[in-house]
Amino acid sequence: MSTTTSEDTPPEMLRRLLPAGRVPHVCIVGAGMTGLRCAEVLIKNGFKVDILEGRGRMGGRIHQSQLGDHLVDLGPNWIHGTENNPILDIAREVKSSLHTWKERQRVLDEHGTLLDTAYSTDSLQRVWGIVAAAFHHSDENVDSIHADESLADFFRSSIDRLFDEDGEPHKALADGQHDREKQLLLWIAEFWGVIIGDPIQRQSLKFFFLEMGLDGENLFVADTYKDILANVAKLPLEKADVRYGKKVVGIRAAESSDEDGSVAVTTADGETREYDEVVVTAPLGWLKRNKEAFSPSLPPRLAQAIDAISYGNLEKFYLSFPRAFWRGPDVVVGGGGGGGSDARANGSPQHQDAMPDGDGPGGNPNFFYWLHPLYAQDSNPQLWMQEAVDLSAVDAPHAQPTLLFYTFGPCSKHLTSLLAESPASSHDDLLKSFFEPYYSRLPFYSAESADCVPSAVLGTNWSADEMAGYGSYSNFQVGLTAADVDIEVMREGMPDRRIWLAGEHTAPFVASGTVAGAYWSGEVVAERIVVDAYGKSRVDARTYESVVVKSEP
């Protein structure tokens, strides 16, 4: 199967006919990455564009906020894949500061004890190996895998086989502890939930191949997505009519597909305008809750596809400290990249011994994983695993003494619900209390030291955000029987009604759920309007040629 492009336009697609000299007028719903890229392509090809944005700003889920002296991303932090990635090209153009994480992670067990460094590294490599095997198994056996099989099922069976083949537990564990090592690996495997925004028990094995991304490294955008977004937004802000605070509540197409038809868009303030085409870039979560906004009703197969594809919940919580105490005394923040010197910690380490410094596997880690935290049952009775990125490890001037925690699924919903039920004045203390059992297990922590108390806290709230669709991005959960076709149905949209859908949920499979995918989806829809609907020759270069047009799984 392949992505729909101008090369494979259905023969029944009608060309639009407009009076001589009239420029097609397109409405784009949403000023996120998808909408901005779509607008950019349409404007370059001579179309008139309005952008209706429900928020008071552009960017959608790409947004920043101030944390102390640093600007931080509330949305995406990463560029996923370096091969043929248009976002990387833009990042290089605007000279974004991109950080490559070294393979240095540390794992804390269910008692909050740091596991042996070599064991942690080896275990994480084993888990990644199983992920790669799961991708291959899903891709090769999609027709025979039962819809109810999960990624967790594959992990359990793979870990059993791993021990049957290897015969002996890792040297870091005593003889006779096969069961414990299996359990540790299963707990480590739960980190994949951060990638999909839901637990691995809900990740479809049948359609796991759809989560395969672009080749190459994953790069952390240390100075935020701000300049990348501004680059894409430059032409739309100059040439389009961008209208903020315009929540769309109705999209009414003509009852027939006659050539003189138009689409009426109504906003919450009661205003209605008519357009030649409408591109809806609202998130999948919004579509799920607002299918009634479309008139006539959505075609049954499209409504089914929208309902079928799931929507994850990833949240981010930044805890900033007076100094990166876990790095030890007199450590220069920013690793080898420079930066200011930390002051010495007050008091002695309370929980852990120091971790060795340096660039090898035993050096200061970039990631921490807290597995099945039995010691945090008061605040975390479900024992959700926790993961944090050490932002003191990036290069100066963007290094900061901050731990970035990623939460997903039920844990994200729990935290956002907890905050919603509490006065804003208590939010910082609630978050400090929730995360204290984890950062207090790090090296050099001392309850008596002011350096070990968060000085600033910042969290996201996408799970409670109407404009974000009450979530983060699409994923593929157990029970799906035709997920690839569901995506293609959403990609197709309703061109006969002059209504098009775009967003990360309609992206090429190799970029599903990513900024690159959102960017490409806007570009592809714009080209379909330019070339397929109006029979024009596109005047600007594609960025998706080598990826989107190629055959997909």
C-alpha positions as CSV (number, residue, x, y, z in Angstrom):
1,M,0.0,0.0,0.0
2,S,1.2,3.6,-0.5
3,T,0.3,7.0,0.5
4,T,-2.2,8.9,-1.6
5,T,-0.4,11.6,-3.7
6,S,-1.0,13.4,-7.0
7,E,0.5,10.4,-8.8
8,D,-2.4,8.1,-7.8
9,T,-5.3,10.4,-7.8
10,P,-8.6,8.5,-8.2
11,P,-9.8,9.0,-11.8
12,E,-13.2,10.1,-10.6
13,M,-11.7,13.1,-8.8
14,L,-13.3,16.3,-10.2
15,R,-11.3,19.3,-11.2
16,R,-12.6,22.5,-9.6
17,L,-13.7,25.2,-12.0
18,L,-13.6,28.9,-10.9
19,P,-14.6,32.0,-12.7
20,A,-11.6,33.5,-14.6
21,G,-9.3,35.5,-12.4
22,R,-10.8,34.2,-9.1
23,V,-8.2,32.8,-6.7
24,P,-9.3,29.7,-4.8
25,H,-9.9,30.5,-1.1
26,V,-8.9,27.9,1.4
27,C,-9.7,27.8,5.1
28,I,-7.3,25.9,7.4
29,V,-8.6,24.9,10.8
30,G,-5.7,25.0,13.2
31,A,-2.4,26.9,13.3
32,G,-0.1,24.1,14.4
33,M,2.7,22.6,12.4
34,T,0.4,20.9,10.0
35,G,-1.8,23.9,9.3
36,L,1.2,26.2,8.9
37,R,3.0,24.0,6.5
38,C,-0.2,23.5,4.5
39,A,-0.7,27.2,4.4
40,E,2.9,27.8,3.3
41,V,2.6,25.5,0.3
42,L,-0.8,26.9,-0.7
43,I,0.4,30.5,-0.5
44,K,3.5,29.7,-2.6
45,N,1.1,28.3,-5.2
46,G,-1.1,31.4,-5.4
47,F,-4.0,30.4,-3.2
48,K,-5.8,32.7,-0.7
49,V,-5.6,31.3,2.8
50,D,-7.4,31.9,6.0
51,I,-6.2,30.2,9.2
52,L,-8.7,29.8,12.1
53,E,-7.0,29.0,15.4
54,G,-9.0,28.3,18.6
55,R,-6.1,29.3,20.8
56,G,-4.7,32.8,21.2
57,R,-1.4,31.7,19.7
58,M,0.0,29.6,16.9
59,G,1.8,26.3,17.3
60,G,-0.8,23.9,18.7
61,R,1.0,21.3,20.7
62,I,4.4,23.0,19.9
63,H,4.6,25.6,22.7
64,Q,7.2,26.9,25.2
65,S,7.1,28.3,28.7
66,Q,9.7,29.9,31.0
67,L,11.3,27.8,33.7
68,G,13.7,30.0,35.7
69,D,16.2,31.4,33.3
70,H,15.4,28.9,30.5
71,L,12.7,28.5,27.9
72,V,11.5,24.9,27.7
73,D,9.2,22.9,25.4
74,L,5.8,21.9,26.6
75,G,5.2,19.9,23.4
76,P,7.8,17.9,21.4
77,N,11.4,17.9,22.6
78,W,12.8,15.6,20.0
79,I,13.6,15.3,16.3
80,H,12.9,11.6,15.6
81,G,15.2,10.2,12.9
82,T,17.9,12.0,10.9
83,E,17.3,10.4,7.5
84,N,15.2,12.5,5.1
85,N,13.7,14.5,8.0
86,P,12.5,18.0,7.0
87,I,12.4,19.2,10.6
88,L,16.1,18.5,10.9
89,D,16.7,20.5,7.7
90,I,14.8,23.4,9.2
91,A,16.6,23.0,12.5
92,R,19.9,23.3,10.8
93,E,18.8,26.3,8.8
94,V,17.8,28.2,11.9
95,K,20.9,26.9,13.8
96,S,19.0,25.1,16.5
97,S,21.1,23.5,19.3
98,L,20.7,19.8,18.9
99,H,21.9,17.3,21.5
100,T,22.8,13.7,20.9
101,W,22.4,11.6,24.0
102,K,25.1,9.1,24.8
103,E,24.1,5.6,25.8
104,R,24.3,6.3,29.5
105,Q,21.2,5.3,31.5
106,R,20.8,4.2,35.1
107,V,18.0,2.0,36.4
108,L,16.7,2.0,40.0
109,D,14.9,-1.2,41.1
110,E,11.7,-1.6,43.0
111,H,13.5,-0.7,46.3
112,G,15.0,2.5,44.8
113,T,18.5,1.0,44.6
114,L,20.7,1.8,41.6
115,L,21.3,-1.4,39.7
116,D,24.8,-2.3,38.5
117,T,25.8,0.0,35.6
118,A,26.9,-2.9,33.3
119,Y,23.7,-4.8,34.1
120,S,21.5,-1.7,33.4
121,T,23.2,-1.1,30.0
122,D,23.0,-4.8,29.0
123,S,19.3,-5.0,30.0
124,L,18.4,-1.9,28.1
125,Q,20.2,-3.3,25.0
126,R,18.2,-6.5,25.4
127,V,14.9,-4.6,25.6
128,W,15.8,-2.6,22.5
129,G,16.6,-5.9,20.8
130,I,13.2,-7.2,21.6
131,V,11.6,-4.0,20.3
132,A,13.4,-4.5,17.0
133,A,12.3,-8.1,16.9
134,A,8.7,-7.0,17.6
135,F,8.8,-4.5,14.7
136,H,10.0,-7.3,12.3
137,H,7.5,-9.8,13.7
138,S,4.6,-7.3,13.3
139,D,5.7,-6.3,9.8
140,E,6.1,-9.9,8.6
141,N,3.0,-11.4,10.3
142,V,0.4,-8.7,10.4
143,D,-2.2,-10.9,8.8
144,S,-1.9,-13.7,11.3
145,I,-1.3,-11.8,14.5
146,H,-4.5,-11.7,16.6
147,A,-5.9,-8.2,17.2
148,D,-5.9,-8.7,21.0
149,E,-2.1,-9.5,21.2
150,S,-0.1,-6.7,22.8
151,L,3.5,-5.6,22.8
152,A,3.6,-6.8,26.5
153,D,2.7,-10.3,25.3
154,F,5.6,-10.3,22.9
155,F,7.9,-9.1,25.6
156,R,6.9,-11.9,27.9
157,S,7.3,-14.6,25.4
158,S,10.6,-13.1,24.1
159,I,12.1,-12.8,27.6
160,D,11.2,-16.5,28.3
161,R,12.9,-17.6,25.1
162,L,15.9,-15.3,25.9
163,F,16.5,-17.2,29.1
164,D,15.8,-20.6,27.6
165,E,18.5,-19.9,25.0
166,D,21.1,-18.1,27.2
167,G,20.6,-20.5,30.1
168,E,22.3,-18.4,32.7
169,P,21.3,-15.1,34.3
170,H,23.4,-12.0,34.0
171,K,26.6,-12.2,36.0
172,A,25.4,-9.2,38.1
173,L,22.8,-11.4,39.7
174,A,23.3,-14.4,41.8
175,D,22.6,-17.9,40.6
176,G,19.0,-19.0,40.8
177,Q,17.6,-15.5,40.2
178,H,16.3,-16.1,36.7
179,D,12.8,-15.1,37.7
180,R,13.9,-11.8,39.2
181,E,15.9,-10.9,36.1
182,K,13.0,-11.7,33.9
183,Q,10.8,-9.5,36.0
184,L,13.3,-6.6,35.9
185,L,13.4,-6.9,32.1
186,L,9.6,-6.7,31.9
187,W,9.6,-3.7,34.1
188,I,12.3,-2.0,32.0
189,A,10.2,-2.8,28.9
190,E,7.5,-0.5,30.3
191,F,9.6,2.5,29.2
192,W,8.1,2.1,25.7
193,G,4.9,3.6,27.1
194,V,6.7,7.0,27.1
195,I,7.0,6.6,23.3
196,I,3.4,5.8,22.6
197,G,1.7,7.7,25.5
198,D,0.1,4.5,26.8
199,P,1.1,1.3,28.6
200,I,2.7,-1.5,26.5
201,Q,-0.3,-3.7,27.5
202,R,-2.4,-1.5,25.3
203,Q,0.1,-1.4,22.3
204,S,-1.2,-3.5,19.4
205,L,1.4,-6.1,18.3
206,K,-0.5,-6.6,15.1
207,F,0.1,-3.0,14.1
208,F,3.3,-2.3,16.0
209,F,5.1,-2.0,12.6
210,L,3.2,1.3,12.1
211,E,5.3,2.8,15.0
212,M,8.6,2.3,13.1
213,G,10.1,5.7,12.6
214,L,12.6,7.4,10.3
215,D,16.1,6.0,10.2
216,G,18.9,7.7,12.1
217,E,19.3,9.2,15.6
218,N,16.8,10.9,17.8
219,L,18.0,14.4,18.6
220,F,17.0,16.5,21.6
221,V,16.2,20.2,20.6
222,A,18.1,21.8,23.5
223,D,17.0,25.4,22.7
224,T,13.3,24.4,22.0
225,Y,11.2,24.3,18.9
226,K,10.6,28.0,19.0
227,D,12.8,28.9,16.0
228,I,11.8,25.9,14.0
229,L,8.1,26.8,14.3
230,A,8.8,30.5,13.5
231,N,10.6,29.4,10.3
232,V,7.5,27.5,9.1
233,A,5.1,30.2,10.2
234,K,7.0,33.1,8.6
235,L,5.1,33.1,5.2
236,P,1.7,32.2,6.6
237,L,1.9,35.1,9.1
238,E,2.9,37.5,6.3
239,K,0.4,36.3,3.7
240,A,-2.5,34.5,5.3
241,D,-5.3,35.9,7.3
242,V,-4.6,34.3,10.7
243,R,-7.4,34.7,13.1
244,Y,-6.9,33.6,16.8
245,G,-9.6,32.8,19.3
246,K,-11.7,31.2,16.6
247,K,-13.1,27.9,17.8
248,V,-14.7,26.1,14.9
249,V,-18.1,24.5,15.8
250,G,-19.5,23.8,12.4
251,I,-18.3,22.7,8.9
252,R,-21.1,22.5,6.4
253,A,-20.5,21.2,2.9
254,A,-22.8,21.5,-0.1
255,E,-25.3,18.6,-0.3
256,S,-23.8,17.6,-3.7
257,S,-20.4,17.8,-5.2
258,D,-21.3,20.2,-8.0
259,E,-18.5,22.4,-9.2
260,D,-19.9,25.6,-7.7
261,G,-20.2,24.2,-4.2
262,S,-18.6,25.8,-1.2
263,V,-18.0,24.9,2.5
264,A,-19.4,27.1,5.3
265,V,-17.3,27.3,8.5
266,T,-19.0,28.5,11.7
267,T,-17.1,29.6,14.7
268,A,-18.2,29.7,18.4
269,D,-18.8,33.5,18.2
270,G,-21.5,32.9,15.6
271,E,-19.6,34.0,12.5
272,T,-19.9,32.0,9.3
273,R,-17.7,32.2,6.2
274,E,-17.7,30.3,3.0
275,Y,-14.6,28.8,1.4
276,D,-13.7,26.8,-1.7
277,E,-11.8,24.2,0.4
278,V,-11.4,23.5,4.1
279,V,-8.5,21.7,5.6
280,V,-9.1,20.4,9.1
281,T,-5.8,20.0,11.0
282,A,-7.4,19.6,14.5
283,P,-5.9,16.7,16.5
284,L,-7.4,13.2,16.3
285,G,-8.7,13.6,19.9
286,W,-10.7,16.7,18.8
287,L,-12.1,14.8,15.8
288,K,-13.3,12.0,18.1
289,R,-15.3,14.4,20.2
290,N,-16.6,16.7,17.4
291,K,-17.8,14.5,14.6
292,E,-21.2,16.2,14.9
293,A,-19.5,19.5,13.8
294,F,-19.6,18.2,10.2
295,S,-22.7,18.5,8.0
296,P,-23.7,16.3,6.3
297,S,-22.6,13.7,8.7
298,L,-19.2,12.1,8.1
299,P,-19.2,9.0,5.8
300,P,-19.6,5.9,8.0
301,R,-16.2,4.5,7.1
302,L,-14.4,7.8,8.0
303,A,-16.3,8.1,11.3
304,Q,-15.3,4.5,12.0
305,A,-11.6,5.2,11.3
306,I,-11.6,8.2,13.6
307,D,-13.1,6.2,16.4
308,A,-10.7,3.2,15.8
309,I,-7.3,4.9,16.0
310,S,-6.4,5.6,19.7
311,Y,-5.0,8.7,21.2
312,G,-2.3,8.7,23.8
313,N,-1.6,10.7,26.9
314,L,2.0,11.9,27.4
315,E,2.7,14.6,29.9
316,K,6.0,16.3,30.9
317,F,7.0,17.7,34.3
318,Y,10.1,19.8,34.7
319,L,11.7,19.9,38.2
320,S,14.5,22.5,38.4
321,F,16.9,22.6,41.3
322,P,19.4,25.1,42.6
323,R,22.1,22.8,41.3
324,A,22.3,19.4,39.7
325,F,23.0,17.7,43.0
326,W,22.9,14.2,41.4
327,R,26.0,15.0,39.4
328,G,28.2,15.4,42.5
329,P,30.0,18.4,44.0
330,D,31.9,20.8,41.7
331,V,30.4,19.4,38.5
332,V,30.3,21.7,35.5
333,V,26.7,21.8,34.2
334,G,26.6,20.9,30.5
335,G,29.1,18.1,30.5
336,G,31.9,18.8,28.1
337,G,30.1,21.8,26.6
338,G,31.0,24.2,29.3
339,G,28.6,26.2,31.5
340,G,28.8,27.6,35.0
341,S,30.1,25.7,37.9
342,D,27.7,24.3,40.5
343,A,28.2,25.2,44.1
344,R,29.1,22.4,46.5
345,A,26.3,20.5,48.0
346,N,25.4,21.0,51.7
347,G,25.4,17.8,53.7
348,S,26.4,14.3,52.8
349,P,24.8,11.8,50.3
350,Q,21.7,10.2,51.9
351,H,20.7,7.4,49.5
352,Q,23.3,6.5,46.9
353,D,27.0,6.3,46.3
354,A,28.5,8.6,43.6
355,M,28.3,7.6,40.0
356,P,31.5,7.6,38.0
357,D,32.1,10.5,35.6
358,G,33.3,10.3,32.1
359,D,32.0,9.5,28.6
360,G,31.8,5.7,28.9
361,P,28.8,3.6,29.9
362,G,29.5,4.3,33.5
363,G,29.6,8.0,33.2
364,N,27.0,10.4,34.4
365,P,23.7,9.1,33.0
366,N,21.4,11.0,30.7
367,F,18.3,9.0,31.6
368,F,17.0,7.6,34.9
369,Y,14.4,4.8,35.1
370,W,12.6,4.0,38.4
371,L,11.0,0.5,38.2
372,H,7.9,-0.6,40.0
373,P,8.5,1.8,43.0
374,L,7.3,-0.1,46.0
375,Y,8.6,2.8,48.2
376,A,6.1,5.3,46.6
377,Q,2.9,3.4,47.2
378,D,1.3,6.3,49.1
379,S,1.4,8.6,46.1
380,N,1.7,6.0,43.4
381,P,-0.3,2.9,44.5
382,Q,-0.4,1.6,40.9
383,L,3.5,1.5,40.9
384,W,3.8,3.3,37.6
385,M,7.4,3.4,36.4
386,Q,9.0,6.8,36.1
387,E,11.5,8.1,33.6
388,A,13.5,11.4,33.7
389,V,16.0,13.1,31.4
390,D,18.9,15.0,32.9
391,L,18.9,18.4,31.3
392,S,22.2,19.3,33.0
393,A,23.8,17.0,30.5
394,V,23.1,19.1,27.4
395,D,25.7,21.6,26.1
396,A,26.0,25.2,27.4
397,P,24.3,27.6,27.3
398,H,21.2,25.4,27.4
399,A,22.2,23.1,30.2
400,Q,20.2,23.5,33.4
401,P,19.9,21.7,36.7
402,T,16.6,20.2,35.8
403,L,15.1,16.7,35.6
404,L,12.5,16.3,32.9
405,F,10.0,13.6,33.9
406,Y,7.9,11.9,31.2
407,T,4.6,10.3,32.3
408,F,2.1,8.4,30.2
409,G,-1.3,6.8,30.1
410,P,-3.0,6.3,33.5
411,C,-0.2,8.1,35.4
412,S,-0.6,11.2,33.2
413,K,-4.4,11.2,33.7
414,H,-3.9,10.8,37.4
415,L,-1.6,13.7,37.7
416,T,-3.7,16.0,35.5
417,S,-6.8,15.1,37.4
418,L,-5.1,15.7,40.7
419,L,-4.1,19.2,39.5
420,A,-7.6,19.9,38.1
421,E,-9.1,19.1,41.5
422,S,-6.7,21.3,43.4
423,P,-6.2,25.1,43.6
424,A,-3.5,26.4,41.4
425,S,-1.6,27.7,44.5
426,S,-1.0,24.0,45.6
427,H,0.2,22.6,42.2
428,D,3.9,23.0,42.8
429,D,3.7,21.3,46.2
430,L,1.6,18.5,44.8
431,L,4.1,17.8,42.0
432,K,7.1,18.0,44.3
433,S,5.4,15.6,46.7
434,F,4.6,13.1,43.8
435,F,8.1,13.1,42.4
436,E,10.1,13.4,45.6
437,P,10.3,9.6,46.1
438,Y,12.2,9.4,42.8
439,Y,14.7,12.3,42.8
440,S,15.4,11.6,46.5
441,R,16.9,8.2,45.5
442,L,19.5,9.8,43.3
443,P,23.2,10.1,44.3
444,F,24.2,13.0,46.6
445,Y,20.7,13.6,47.7
446,S,20.4,15.0,51.2
447,A,17.1,16.0,52.8
448,E,18.9,18.7,54.8
449,S,20.3,20.4,51.6
450,A,18.4,23.2,50.0
451,D,20.1,22.2,46.7
452,C,18.0,19.0,46.8
453,V,14.6,20.9,46.9
454,P,13.1,21.9,43.6
455,S,13.3,25.6,43.1
456,A,10.8,25.6,40.1
457,V,8.2,23.2,38.8
458,L,6.4,23.2,35.5
459,G,4.0,20.6,34.1
460,T,1.9,20.1,31.0
461,N,-1.8,19.5,31.0
462,W,-2.6,18.1,27.5
463,S,-4.9,15.5,28.9
464,A,-7.3,18.3,30.0
465,D,-6.7,20.5,27.0
466,E,-9.8,20.8,24.7
467,M,-7.7,22.2,21.7
468,A,-5.3,19.3,22.0
469,G,-8.1,16.8,21.9
470,Y,-7.5,15.9,25.6
471,G,-4.3,14.0,24.8
472,S,-1.0,14.1,23.0
473,Y,-0.8,12.0,19.7
474,S,-2.2,9.0,18.0
475,N,-1.1,5.4,18.6
476,F,-2.3,1.9,17.8
477,Q,-3.9,-0.1,20.6
478,V,-5.0,-3.7,21.0
479,G,-8.2,-4.6,19.3
480,L,-7.5,-2.9,16.0
481,T,-8.2,-5.0,12.9
482,A,-7.5,-2.5,10.0
483,A,-5.3,0.3,11.5
484,D,-3.4,0.9,8.3
485,V,-6.6,1.2,6.3
486,D,-8.1,3.4,9.0
487,I,-5.2,5.9,8.6
488,E,-5.5,5.8,4.8
489,V,-9.2,6.6,5.1
490,M,-8.5,9.6,7.2
491,R,-5.8,10.7,4.8
492,E,-8.2,10.6,2.0
493,G,-10.6,12.9,3.8
494,M,-13.7,14.1,1.9
495,P,-12.3,15.8,-1.3
496,D,-15.7,15.4,-3.0
497,R,-17.1,17.6,-0.2
498,R,-14.1,19.9,-0.4
499,I,-13.1,18.9,3.1
500,W,-9.6,17.5,3.8
501,L,-8.1,16.1,6.9
502,A,-4.4,16.5,8.0
503,G,-2.3,16.1,11.1
504,E,0.1,13.6,12.7
505,H,-2.8,11.0,12.6
506,T,-2.7,11.1,8.8
507,A,1.1,11.2,8.5
508,P,3.2,8.7,6.5
509,F,3.6,5.6,8.6
510,V,7.3,6.2,9.0
511,A,6.5,9.5,10.8
512,S,3.3,8.8,12.6
513,G,2.9,10.8,15.8
514,T,5.9,13.1,15.1
515,V,6.5,16.7,14.1
516,A,7.9,15.5,10.8
517,G,4.7,13.6,10.2
518,A,2.5,16.6,11.0
519,Y,4.6,18.7,8.6
520,W,4.4,16.2,5.8
521,S,0.7,15.7,6.2
522,G,0.0,19.4,5.7
523,E,2.3,19.5,2.7
524,V,0.6,16.4,1.1
525,V,-2.9,17.8,1.5
526,A,-1.8,21.2,0.1
527,E,-0.4,19.5,-3.0
528,R,-3.5,17.4,-3.5
529,I,-5.5,20.7,-3.5
530,V,-3.2,22.4,-5.9
531,V,-2.6,19.6,-8.3
532,D,-5.6,17.3,-8.0
533,A,-8.4,19.6,-7.2
534,Y,-7.4,22.6,-9.4
535,G,-5.2,21.0,-12.0
536,K,-2.2,23.3,-11.3
537,S,1.5,22.5,-11.4
538,R,3.1,22.8,-8.1
539,V,5.7,25.6,-8.1
540,D,7.7,24.7,-5.0
541,A,9.8,21.6,-4.2
542,R,8.5,18.7,-2.2
543,T,10.2,17.6,1.0
544,Y,8.4,14.3,1.2
545,E,9.4,12.8,-2.2
546,S,11.8,10.0,-1.0
547,V,9.7,9.0,2.0
548,V,6.0,9.5,1.4
549,V,5.8,8.4,-2.2
550,K,7.7,5.1,-1.5
551,S,5.8,1.9,-0.8
552,E,4.8,1.6,2.8
553,P,4.2,-1.5,4.9
